[in-house]
Amino acid sequence: MSAFDIVLLIVVLLLVVVVVGAVLFGVRTLKRLSLAPAPEDPAFIAEKDRQEQSLAALRTAASEANSTIDVAKSAAAAARTEAAAAKAEAKAARAEARRVLDDARAEADTVLERAHKQAEADAEQLRATARRSGEREVAVLAATTREQAAEVERRAARMDERERLHTEEVERLAERERQLTAATAALAAREAALAERERTLTEVEEQRRRELERVAGLTADAARVELVESIEGQAKREAALLVREIEADARGSAEQRARNIVVDAIQRVASEQTAESVVSVLHLPGDEMKGRIIGREGRNIRAFESVTGVNLIIDDTPEAVLLSCFDPVRREVGRVTLEKLVLDGRIHPHRIEEVYDLARQEVEELCLRAAEDALVEVGITEIHPELVTLLGRLRYRTSYGQNVLKHLVETAHIAGVMAAELRLDVPTIKRCAFLHDIGKALTHEVEGSHAIIGADVARKYGESEDVVHAIEAHHNEVPPQTIEAVLTQASDACSGGRPGARRESLEAYVKRLERIEEIAAGKLGVEKVFAMQAGREIRVMVKPDDVDDIGAAVLARDVAKQIEEELTYPGQIRVTVVRESRVTEIAR
C-alpha cells in the first residue's frame, strides 16, 4: 500500500468518527424531547426550535459527511484503480525486463560460446606456432651443439697435437742439453789448448814483428796506420757491396709486399676528385638581372657583401656573376643566397638578410648530412657531435684541388685495407685516418698547423691518445711512435699522391723540379740530370770514369736522402743513376 492510500484511509476514518458522533448526539437530543412535557411554553418552544435547527444542521453535516465519504470512497476506488494499473504496468515491466534479461543471457551465452571457440582456435594456433618455433629452436640448438662438439673435438685434437709437440720439444731440449754439456767440456779442453797455442803464437808474433821492423825499416805504429788505411778502403767497398745486396734483397721482399698492399689499397678506393677554386659562378636568367642585383646606387650589392662576407663580381660575362671568397663555406652560403634571391625576384637589403639566414641553415644542414654520409661510408658510429659539425665544414674545403672530406673517406678506406692486410685493429686505424685532417676546418680561425690544431680538437672531444697521436704526427711535426700513426701517414700519402688526385700551382711545381735537379747536379761525378714524369722520377747521368757501379748506388741513396730531407711532395720520387761505358775503335 502506498503512502497516498494510507493518508486517504486516515481521512475516511476521521469522517466516519465525526458522523457517528453527530448521529449519537441527535439521537440523545430526540430522546430528551420525547420525554419532556408538552406545554405551550414559549421558552420550551424556542428551545425545541433551536434543537430542531441543531438537528437539521447535524443532518446537513451528516449528509455532507456522507457525500465526503462517498467522494473519499470514489477517490479511494480511483486510487485503487490507479494502483492496480500501476501494479499491472510494473508486472508488465517486470515481464519485459525478465524477457530482455533472458534474451541478453541467451545472447551472452552465444557470444561466450563463440568466444570460447575463438579462444580455442587461437590457442590451437598458438600451440602450433609454439610447436614449430620449438622445433626450429631445437634444430638450431642441435646444430649448435653439434658444431660445439666438433669444435671441442678439434680443440682436443689440437691440444693432443700440442702436447705431443711439447713432449718432443722437451726431449729435443734434453738431448740438446746433453750435447751442450759435452760440447762445454770439449770447449774447455779446447780453450786450454788454444790458450797454450796463443801464448806460443804471441811469442812467435813478437819475434816476427821485431824481424819485420828490422827488415822493412818501419815501426809498428807506421805499419799499423798504413794497414788501417788499406783495410778502410777495402771495408768501404765491401760495405757498399753489402748495402747494395741488402737493398736488393729488401726490394725483392719487403718493398714488394708494401707495394702490393699500397697498390691494392689504391685500386680498391677509386674515388672521383673534383677541382674547386676560390671562385663560384652563378648563372642568371638574363643580363637585366645584374641591374637588380646591383640596386639603386649599388645598395643591394653593398648589402649582400656586408651580410654574406663574399665579394660579388659583376663584369661583362653574359648571364653570369662571380662570387669570390677564400672561406668555401661562406662562399657556398653566398651562392645559395644569391640563387634564392634571383629565383624570388625580390632583391633589397631586408630581403637579403632574410634569405641569408635561410641559406646559412640550408648549408649547415647540407654539411651535417655530408658528414653523416661520410661517417656511414667509413663505418664510424660513435663520435662527438662537434666533430661531426667540423667534418661537415670540410665538404667545401679543398687541398691542392682535392676535396678534403672525400680525401678523408679515401684515406680511411686505404688505411683500413692496409690494416686488414697486416691484421691490425681496422676500426681504430680507420678512425685515425678519417680524422687526421680535422684541423683544416679551423685553420682560418685558430693559429697553428692543421695537424696540431686537429690533435687538440680531437683530445678536447674525447678521442683516444692513439687517434690524437696519429693526427699530430701525420706531417712529422711530432715523431710517429705508433703503428697507427705510420699507417695514417702512408694512407694520406697514397690518397694525396695518386695521379690526378691533387693539383698544385705552376710556380711551386717549377721550383720543386729545379731544386730536385740542383740536388742531383751538385753531386761529384754527375754529368746530366733529367726530371721526368712531372717530378716523380729523376734520372742522373754520371761520368763512368769518375763513378763506378758501387759509387752509383751510393750516389742514388745520397740524392734520395737529401730530397726527403729538403723537399715536400706528394707520393714518392724515384732516383735512377745511369752509368754508361762506351768504347770506340776505328777499323782502317
C-alpha positions as CSV (number, residue, x, y, z in Angstrom):
1,M,0.0,0.0,0.0
2,S,1.3,3.4,-1.0
3,A,1.5,6.5,1.2
4,F,-1.4,8.1,-0.6
5,D,-3.6,5.2,0.2
6,I,-2.7,5.4,3.9
7,V,-3.5,9.1,4.1
8,L,-6.8,8.6,2.3
9,L,-7.8,5.8,4.8
10,I,-7.0,8.0,7.7
11,V,-9.2,10.8,6.4
12,V,-12.1,8.4,5.8
13,L,-11.8,7.1,9.4
14,L,-11.9,10.6,10.8
15,L,-15.0,11.4,8.8
16,V,-16.7,8.2,10.0
17,V,-15.9,9.1,13.6
18,V,-17.4,12.6,13.2
19,V,-20.6,11.3,11.5
20,V,-21.1,8.6,14.3
21,G,-20.6,11.3,17.0
22,A,-23.2,13.6,15.3
23,V,-25.8,10.8,15.0
24,L,-25.4,9.8,18.6
25,F,-25.8,13.4,19.7
26,G,-29.0,13.8,17.6
27,V,-30.5,10.5,19.0
28,R,-29.9,11.7,22.6
29,T,-31.5,15.0,21.9
30,L,-34.6,13.3,20.4
31,K,-34.9,11.2,23.5
32,R,-34.9,14.2,25.7
33,L,-37.6,15.8,23.6
34,S,-39.8,12.9,23.6
35,L,-39.6,12.5,27.4
36,A,-40.3,16.2,28.1
37,P,-43.9,17.7,28.7
38,A,-45.7,19.5,26.1
39,P,-46.9,22.7,27.4
40,E,-47.2,25.6,25.3
41,D,-44.3,27.4,27.0
42,P,-42.6,29.9,24.6
43,A,-39.2,29.1,26.1
44,F,-39.8,25.5,25.6
45,I,-40.9,26.1,22.1
46,A,-37.9,28.3,21.4
47,E,-35.6,25.6,22.9
48,K,-37.3,23.0,20.8
49,D,-36.9,25.1,17.7
50,R,-33.3,25.6,18.4
51,Q,-32.8,21.9,19.0
52,E,-34.5,21.1,15.8
53,Q,-32.3,23.6,13.9
54,S,-29.3,22.0,15.5
55,L,-30.6,18.6,14.5
56,A,-31.2,19.9,11.0
57,A,-27.7,21.2,11.0
58,L,-26.4,17.9,12.2
59,R,-28.3,16.1,9.5
60,T,-26.9,18.5,6.9
61,A,-23.5,17.9,8.3
62,A,-24.2,14.2,8.3
63,S,-25.3,14.4,4.6
64,E,-22.2,16.4,3.8
65,A,-20.1,13.9,5.6
66,N,-21.8,11.1,3.7
67,S,-21.1,12.9,0.4
68,T,-17.5,13.5,1.6
69,I,-17.3,9.8,2.4
70,D,-18.7,9.0,-1.0
71,V,-16.1,11.3,-2.6
72,A,-13.4,9.7,-0.5
73,K,-14.6,6.3,-1.4
74,S,-14.6,7.3,-5.1
75,A,-11.1,8.7,-4.7
76,A,-10.1,5.5,-2.9
77,A,-11.6,3.5,-5.7
78,A,-9.8,5.6,-8.3
79,A,-6.6,5.3,-6.3
80,R,-7.1,1.5,-6.1
81,T,-7.7,1.5,-9.8
82,E,-4.5,3.5,-10.4
83,A,-2.7,1.3,-8.1
84,A,-4.0,-1.8,-9.9
85,A,-2.9,-0.2,-13.2
86,A,0.5,0.7,-11.8
87,K,0.8,-2.9,-10.5
88,A,-0.2,-4.2,-13.9
89,E,2.4,-1.9,-15.6
90,A,5.0,-2.9,-13.1
91,K,4.2,-6.5,-13.7
92,A,4.4,-5.9,-17.5
93,A,7.7,-4.0,-17.0
94,R,9.0,-6.9,-14.8
95,A,7.9,-9.3,-17.5
96,E,9.6,-7.2,-20.2
97,A,12.7,-6.9,-18.1
98,R,12.7,-10.6,-17.5
99,R,12.3,-11.2,-21.2
100,V,15.1,-8.7,-22.1
101,L,17.3,-10.3,-19.4
102,D,16.6,-13.8,-20.8
103,D,17.4,-12.5,-24.3
104,A,20.6,-10.9,-23.0
105,R,21.6,-14.1,-21.2
106,A,20.9,-16.1,-24.3
107,E,23.0,-13.6,-26.4
108,A,25.7,-13.6,-23.8
109,D,25.8,-17.4,-23.8
110,T,26.1,-17.3,-27.6
111,V,28.8,-14.7,-27.5
112,L,30.6,-16.6,-24.8
113,E,30.4,-19.8,-26.7
114,R,31.8,-18.1,-29.8
115,A,34.5,-16.5,-27.7
116,H,35.3,-19.9,-26.3
117,K,35.5,-21.4,-29.7
118,Q,37.7,-18.5,-31.0
119,A,39.9,-18.8,-27.9
120,E,40.3,-22.5,-28.5
121,A,41.1,-21.8,-32.2
122,D,43.7,-19.1,-31.2
123,A,45.1,-21.3,-28.5
124,E,45.5,-24.2,-31.0
125,Q,47.2,-21.8,-33.5
126,L,49.5,-20.5,-30.8
127,R,50.3,-24.1,-29.7
128,A,51.1,-24.9,-33.4
129,T,53.2,-21.8,-33.7
130,A,55.0,-22.6,-30.5
131,R,55.5,-26.2,-31.5
132,R,57.0,-25.0,-34.8
133,S,59.2,-22.4,-33.0
134,G,60.3,-25.0,-30.5
135,E,61.1,-27.5,-33.3
136,R,63.2,-24.8,-35.0
137,E,64.9,-23.8,-31.8
138,V,65.6,-27.5,-31.1
139,A,67.1,-27.9,-34.5
140,V,69.2,-24.8,-34.1
141,L,70.3,-25.9,-30.7
142,A,71.1,-29.4,-32.0
143,A,73.1,-27.8,-34.9
144,T,74.9,-25.5,-32.4
145,T,75.6,-28.5,-30.1
146,R,77.0,-30.5,-33.0
147,E,79.2,-27.5,-34.0
148,Q,80.3,-27.1,-30.4
149,A,81.0,-30.8,-30.1
150,A,83.0,-30.7,-33.3
151,E,84.9,-27.6,-32.1
152,V,85.6,-29.4,-28.8
153,E,86.9,-32.4,-30.7
154,R,89.1,-30.1,-32.9
155,R,90.4,-28.3,-29.8
156,A,91.1,-31.6,-28.1
157,A,92.9,-32.8,-31.2
158,R,94.9,-29.6,-31.3
159,M,95.7,-29.9,-27.6
160,D,96.8,-33.5,-28.1
161,E,99.0,-32.4,-31.0
162,R,100.4,-29.5,-29.0
163,E,101.1,-32.0,-26.1
164,R,102.9,-34.3,-28.5
165,L,104.9,-31.5,-29.9
166,H,105.7,-30.2,-26.4
167,T,106.9,-33.7,-25.4
168,E,109.0,-33.9,-28.5
169,E,110.4,-30.4,-27.8
170,V,111.2,-31.4,-24.2
171,E,113.0,-34.5,-25.4
172,R,114.8,-32.4,-28.0
173,L,115.8,-29.9,-25.4
174,A,117.1,-32.6,-23.1
175,E,119.2,-34.1,-25.9
176,R,120.5,-30.6,-26.8
177,E,121.3,-30.0,-23.1
178,R,123.3,-33.2,-23.1
179,Q,125.1,-32.2,-26.3
180,L,125.8,-28.8,-24.8
181,T,127.3,-30.4,-21.7
182,A,129.6,-32.5,-23.8
183,A,130.4,-29.5,-26.1
184,T,131.1,-27.4,-23.0
185,A,133.6,-30.0,-21.7
186,A,135.2,-30.2,-25.2
187,L,135.3,-26.5,-25.4
188,A,137.0,-26.1,-22.0
189,A,139.7,-28.6,-23.2
190,R,140.0,-26.7,-26.5
191,E,140.2,-23.4,-24.7
192,A,143.1,-24.7,-22.6
193,A,144.9,-25.9,-25.8
194,L,144.1,-22.6,-27.5
195,A,145.5,-20.6,-24.6
196,E,148.7,-22.5,-24.8
197,R,148.8,-22.1,-28.5
198,E,148.0,-18.3,-28.2
199,R,150.9,-17.9,-25.8
200,T,153.2,-19.6,-28.3
201,L,151.9,-17.6,-31.1
202,T,152.3,-14.4,-29.2
203,E,156.0,-15.2,-28.7
204,V,156.4,-16.1,-32.3
205,E,154.5,-12.9,-33.4
206,E,156.7,-10.7,-31.2
207,Q,159.8,-12.3,-32.8
208,R,158.3,-11.9,-36.3
209,R,157.4,-8.2,-35.6
210,R,160.9,-7.4,-34.5
211,E,162.3,-9.2,-37.6
212,L,159.8,-7.3,-39.9
213,E,160.7,-3.9,-38.3
214,R,164.4,-4.7,-38.9
215,V,163.8,-5.8,-42.5
216,A,161.2,-3.1,-43.5
217,G,162.7,-0.2,-41.7
218,L,159.2,0.8,-40.3
219,T,157.9,0.9,-36.8
220,A,154.8,-1.0,-35.7
221,D,152.7,2.2,-35.5
222,A,153.5,3.4,-39.0
223,A,152.8,-0.1,-40.4
224,R,149.5,-0.1,-38.5
225,V,148.5,3.2,-40.0
226,E,149.2,2.0,-43.5
227,L,147.4,-1.2,-42.9
228,V,144.3,0.6,-41.4
229,E,144.1,2.9,-44.5
230,S,144.2,-0.1,-46.8
231,I,141.6,-2.0,-44.8
232,E,139.4,1.1,-44.5
233,G,139.2,1.4,-48.3
234,Q,138.6,-2.3,-48.7
235,A,135.9,-2.1,-46.0
236,K,134.1,0.8,-47.6
237,R,134.0,-1.1,-50.9
238,E,132.8,-4.3,-49.2
239,A,130.2,-2.2,-47.2
240,A,128.9,-0.7,-50.4
241,L,128.6,-4.1,-51.9
242,L,126.8,-5.4,-48.8
243,V,124.5,-2.4,-48.7
244,R,123.6,-3.0,-52.4
245,E,122.9,-6.7,-51.7
246,I,120.8,-5.9,-48.6
247,E,118.8,-3.2,-50.5
248,A,118.2,-5.6,-53.4
249,D,117.0,-8.3,-51.0
250,A,114.8,-5.8,-49.2
251,R,113.3,-4.6,-52.5
252,G,112.6,-8.1,-53.5
253,S,110.7,-8.9,-50.3
254,A,109.6,-6.1,-48.0
255,E,109.3,-3.4,-50.6
256,Q,107.4,-5.7,-53.0
257,R,105.0,-6.6,-50.3
258,A,104.5,-3.0,-49.2
259,R,104.0,-2.1,-52.9
260,N,101.4,-4.8,-53.3
261,I,99.5,-3.6,-50.2
262,V,99.6,0.1,-51.3
263,V,98.6,-0.7,-54.9
264,D,95.8,-2.9,-53.7
265,A,94.5,-0.2,-51.4
266,I,94.6,2.4,-54.1
267,Q,92.9,0.2,-56.6
268,R,90.1,-0.7,-54.2
269,V,89.5,3.0,-53.5
270,A,88.9,4.7,-56.8
271,S,87.2,8.0,-55.7
272,E,86.4,10.8,-58.1
273,Q,88.2,14.1,-57.4
274,T,86.7,17.4,-58.4
275,A,88.7,20.5,-58.7
276,E,87.3,23.5,-56.9
277,S,88.7,27.1,-56.6
278,V,88.0,30.2,-54.6
279,V,85.5,31.5,-57.2
280,S,81.9,30.3,-57.7
281,V,79.9,31.1,-60.9
282,L,76.2,31.7,-60.7
283,H,74.3,31.7,-64.0
284,L,71.5,34.3,-64.4
285,P,68.3,34.1,-66.4
286,G,69.2,37.3,-68.2
287,D,71.6,40.3,-68.1
288,E,68.8,42.6,-66.8
289,M,69.1,40.7,-63.5
290,K,72.5,42.2,-63.0
291,G,71.0,45.7,-62.6
292,R,68.5,44.4,-60.0
293,I,71.4,42.7,-58.1
294,I,73.4,46.0,-58.0
295,G,70.3,48.0,-57.0
296,R,69.9,51.7,-56.8
297,E,73.3,53.4,-56.3
298,G,74.7,49.9,-55.5
299,R,72.8,49.5,-52.3
300,N,71.9,45.8,-53.0
301,I,75.4,44.7,-53.8
302,R,76.8,46.5,-50.8
303,A,74.2,44.9,-48.5
304,F,74.9,41.5,-50.0
305,E,78.7,41.7,-49.5
306,S,78.2,43.2,-46.0
307,V,75.8,40.4,-44.9
308,T,77.5,37.4,-46.5
309,G,81.2,38.4,-46.4
310,V,81.5,37.3,-50.1
311,N,82.8,39.6,-52.9
312,L,80.3,39.8,-55.8
313,I,82.0,40.4,-59.2
314,I,79.7,41.6,-62.0
315,D,81.5,42.0,-65.3
316,D,80.8,41.7,-69.0
317,T,80.4,37.9,-68.8
318,P,77.0,37.2,-70.3
319,E,74.3,35.9,-67.9
320,A,76.7,35.1,-65.1
321,V,78.2,36.7,-62.0
322,L,81.2,35.6,-59.9
323,L,81.4,35.1,-56.1
324,S,84.8,35.2,-54.6
325,C,85.8,34.2,-51.1
326,F,88.6,32.2,-49.5
327,D,86.3,30.6,-47.0
328,P,84.5,27.9,-49.0
329,V,81.6,27.5,-46.6
330,R,80.9,31.3,-46.6
331,R,81.2,31.3,-50.4
332,E,78.6,28.5,-50.7
333,V,76.2,30.3,-48.3
334,G,76.6,33.4,-50.5
335,R,76.0,31.4,-53.7
336,V,72.8,29.8,-52.3
337,T,71.6,33.2,-51.0
338,L,72.1,34.9,-54.4
339,E,70.5,31.9,-56.2
340,K,67.4,32.2,-54.0
341,L,67.2,35.9,-54.5
342,V,67.4,35.6,-58.2
343,L,64.6,32.9,-58.2
344,D,62.4,35.0,-55.9
345,G,63.0,38.3,-57.8
346,R,62.7,40.5,-54.7
347,I,66.1,41.9,-54.1
348,H,66.5,44.5,-51.4
349,P,68.6,44.8,-48.2
350,H,66.0,43.4,-45.8
351,R,65.2,40.5,-48.1
352,I,68.9,39.8,-48.5
353,E,69.2,39.3,-44.7
354,E,66.2,37.0,-44.5
355,V,67.4,34.8,-47.4
356,Y,70.9,34.8,-46.0
357,D,69.6,33.2,-42.7
358,L,67.7,30.6,-44.7
359,A,70.7,29.8,-46.9
360,R,73.0,29.5,-43.9
361,Q,70.7,27.0,-42.2
362,E,70.4,25.1,-45.5
363,V,74.2,24.9,-46.0
364,E,74.6,23.8,-42.4
365,E,72.1,21.0,-42.9
366,L,73.9,20.0,-46.1
367,C,77.3,20.0,-44.3
368,L,75.8,17.9,-41.5
369,R,74.3,15.4,-43.9
370,A,77.6,15.2,-45.9
371,A,79.4,14.4,-42.6
372,E,76.9,11.8,-41.6
373,D,77.1,10.1,-45.0
374,A,80.9,10.1,-44.8
375,L,80.7,8.5,-41.3
376,V,78.3,5.9,-42.6
377,E,80.5,5.1,-45.6
378,V,83.6,4.7,-43.4
379,G,81.7,2.8,-40.7
380,I,82.3,5.1,-37.7
381,T,79.3,5.3,-35.4
382,E,80.3,6.9,-32.0
383,I,81.7,10.4,-32.4
384,H,81.2,13.7,-30.7
385,P,78.6,16.0,-32.4
386,E,81.0,18.9,-32.6
387,L,83.4,16.7,-34.6
388,V,80.6,15.9,-36.9
389,T,79.9,19.6,-37.4
390,L,83.6,20.2,-38.2
391,L,83.7,17.3,-40.6
392,G,80.7,18.8,-42.4
393,R,82.5,22.1,-43.0
394,L,85.2,20.1,-44.9
395,R,82.6,19.4,-47.6
396,Y,83.5,22.7,-49.2
397,R,87.3,22.7,-48.3
398,T,89.9,21.7,-50.8
399,S,93.6,21.0,-50.6
400,Y,95.6,21.3,-53.9
401,G,92.2,20.9,-55.7
402,Q,91.3,17.7,-53.8
403,N,88.1,17.8,-51.7
404,V,89.2,17.3,-48.1
405,L,86.1,15.3,-47.0
406,K,86.4,12.9,-49.9
407,H,90.2,12.8,-49.2
408,L,89.4,11.7,-45.6
409,V,87.0,9.0,-46.7
410,E,89.5,7.7,-49.3
411,T,92.3,7.8,-46.7
412,A,90.2,5.9,-44.2
413,H,89.5,3.2,-46.8
414,I,93.1,2.9,-47.8
415,A,94.2,2.7,-44.1
416,G,91.5,0.0,-43.5
417,V,92.8,-2.1,-46.4
418,M,96.4,-1.8,-45.1
419,A,95.3,-2.7,-41.5
420,A,93.3,-5.7,-42.7
421,E,96.3,-6.9,-44.7
422,L,98.6,-6.5,-41.7
423,R,96.0,-8.0,-39.3
424,L,95.8,-4.9,-37.1
425,D,92.9,-3.1,-35.4
426,V,90.9,-1.9,-38.5
427,P,88.3,0.4,-36.8
428,T,91.0,2.3,-34.8
429,I,93.2,2.8,-37.8
430,K,90.3,3.9,-40.0
431,R,89.3,6.4,-37.3
432,C,92.8,7.8,-37.1
433,A,93.0,8.2,-40.9
434,F,89.5,9.7,-41.2
435,L,90.1,12.4,-38.5
436,H,93.7,13.3,-39.5
437,D,92.8,16.5,-41.4
438,I,90.0,17.6,-39.0
439,G,92.2,20.7,-38.1
440,K,91.7,22.1,-41.7
441,A,88.2,23.1,-40.7
442,L,89.7,25.6,-38.2
443,T,93.0,26.8,-39.8
444,H,91.4,30.2,-40.7
445,E,90.2,30.6,-37.1
446,V,93.0,29.2,-34.9
447,E,96.7,29.9,-35.1
448,G,99.0,26.9,-35.9
449,S,99.3,24.0,-38.3
450,H,96.3,21.9,-39.0
451,A,97.9,18.7,-37.5
452,I,98.4,20.3,-34.1
453,I,95.0,22.0,-34.2
454,G,93.3,18.8,-35.2
455,A,95.1,16.9,-32.3
456,D,94.0,19.5,-29.8
457,V,90.4,19.3,-31.1
458,A,90.3,15.5,-31.0
459,R,91.7,15.5,-27.5
460,K,89.1,18.1,-26.4
461,Y,86.2,16.0,-27.6
462,G,87.3,12.7,-26.1
463,E,89.2,10.8,-28.8
464,S,91.8,8.2,-27.6
465,E,95.5,9.0,-27.4
466,D,96.3,6.7,-30.3
467,V,94.0,8.8,-32.5
468,V,95.3,12.1,-31.2
469,H,98.9,11.0,-31.8
470,A,98.2,9.8,-35.3
471,I,96.6,13.2,-36.1
472,E,99.5,15.3,-34.7
473,A,102.2,13.1,-36.3
474,H,100.9,12.7,-39.8
475,H,103.1,15.5,-41.1
476,N,106.1,14.6,-38.8
477,E,105.6,17.7,-36.7
478,V,105.6,15.1,-33.9
479,P,107.7,11.9,-34.4
480,P,105.4,9.0,-35.1
481,Q,105.6,6.5,-32.2
482,T,102.7,4.0,-33.1
483,I,101.8,1.8,-36.0
484,E,98.5,3.8,-36.3
485,A,100.5,7.0,-36.9
486,V,102.7,5.3,-39.5
487,L,99.7,3.8,-41.4
488,T,97.9,7.2,-41.2
489,Q,100.9,8.8,-42.9
490,A,101.1,6.1,-45.5
491,S,97.4,6.2,-46.4
492,D,97.5,10.1,-46.5
493,A,100.4,9.9,-48.9
494,C,98.6,7.3,-51.1
495,S,95.5,9.4,-51.3
496,G,97.3,12.6,-52.0
497,G,99.9,11.2,-54.2
498,R,97.6,9.2,-56.5
499,P,97.9,10.7,-60.1
500,G,95.1,13.1,-60.7
501,A,94.1,13.4,-57.0
502,R,95.7,16.8,-56.5
503,R,96.9,19.8,-58.4
504,E,99.5,22.4,-57.4
505,S,100.4,25.8,-58.7
506,L,102.8,26.1,-61.7
507,E,105.2,28.2,-59.7
508,A,105.6,25.6,-56.9
509,Y,105.8,22.8,-59.4
510,V,108.7,24.5,-61.3
511,K,110.5,25.4,-58.1
512,R,110.3,21.8,-57.0
513,L,111.7,20.4,-60.3
514,E,114.5,23.0,-60.2
515,R,115.5,22.1,-56.7
516,I,115.5,18.4,-57.5
517,E,117.8,18.9,-60.4
518,E,120.1,21.2,-58.3
519,I,120.4,18.5,-55.6
520,A,121.4,15.8,-58.1
521,A,123.6,18.1,-60.2
522,G,125.6,19.1,-57.1
523,K,127.0,15.6,-56.5
524,L,130.5,14.7,-57.7
525,G,130.8,12.9,-61.0
526,V,127.3,13.9,-62.2
527,E,127.2,14.8,-65.9
528,K,123.4,15.4,-66.7
529,V,120.2,15.4,-64.7
530,F,116.6,14.9,-66.1
531,A,113.4,15.3,-64.0
532,M,110.7,13.1,-65.6
533,Q,107.1,12.2,-65.1
534,A,106.1,15.5,-63.5
535,G,108.9,15.3,-61.0
536,R,108.1,11.8,-59.8
537,E,111.3,10.3,-61.3
538,I,114.8,11.8,-61.7
539,R,117.5,10.3,-63.9
540,V,121.1,11.1,-63.2
541,M,123.8,10.5,-65.9
542,V,127.2,10.1,-64.3
543,K,130.7,10.0,-65.8
544,P,131.9,6.4,-65.9
545,D,135.5,7.3,-65.3
546,D,134.6,9.2,-62.0
547,V,131.9,7.0,-60.6
548,D,132.0,3.2,-60.6
549,D,129.0,0.8,-60.1
550,I,129.2,0.9,-56.3
551,G,129.6,4.6,-56.3
552,A,126.5,4.9,-58.4
553,A,124.5,3.0,-55.8
554,V,125.9,5.3,-53.1
555,L,125.1,8.4,-55.2
556,A,121.4,7.3,-55.7
557,R,120.9,6.8,-52.0
558,D,122.5,10.1,-51.1
559,V,120.3,12.0,-53.6
560,A,117.1,10.3,-52.4
561,K,118.0,11.0,-48.8
562,Q,118.7,14.7,-49.5
563,I,115.4,15.1,-51.4
564,E,113.5,13.5,-48.5
565,E,115.1,16.0,-46.0
566,E,114.7,19.2,-48.0
567,L,111.5,18.9,-50.1
568,T,107.8,18.4,-49.5
569,Y,106.0,16.5,-52.2
570,P,103.1,14.1,-52.6
571,G,103.8,10.4,-53.2
572,Q,107.4,9.3,-53.9
573,I,110.2,10.2,-56.2
574,R,112.3,7.5,-57.9
575,V,116.1,8.3,-58.3
576,T,117.8,6.4,-61.2
577,V,121.5,6.7,-61.7
578,V,122.7,5.7,-65.2
579,R,126.4,4.8,-65.7
580,E,127.3,4.1,-69.3
581,S,130.7,2.9,-70.6
582,R,131.4,3.4,-74.2
583,V,134.5,2.1,-76.1
584,T,135.2,3.3,-79.6
585,E,137.6,1.7,-82.0
586,I,138.3,2.7,-85.7
587,A,138.9,0.0,-88.3
588,R,141.3,1.1,-91.0
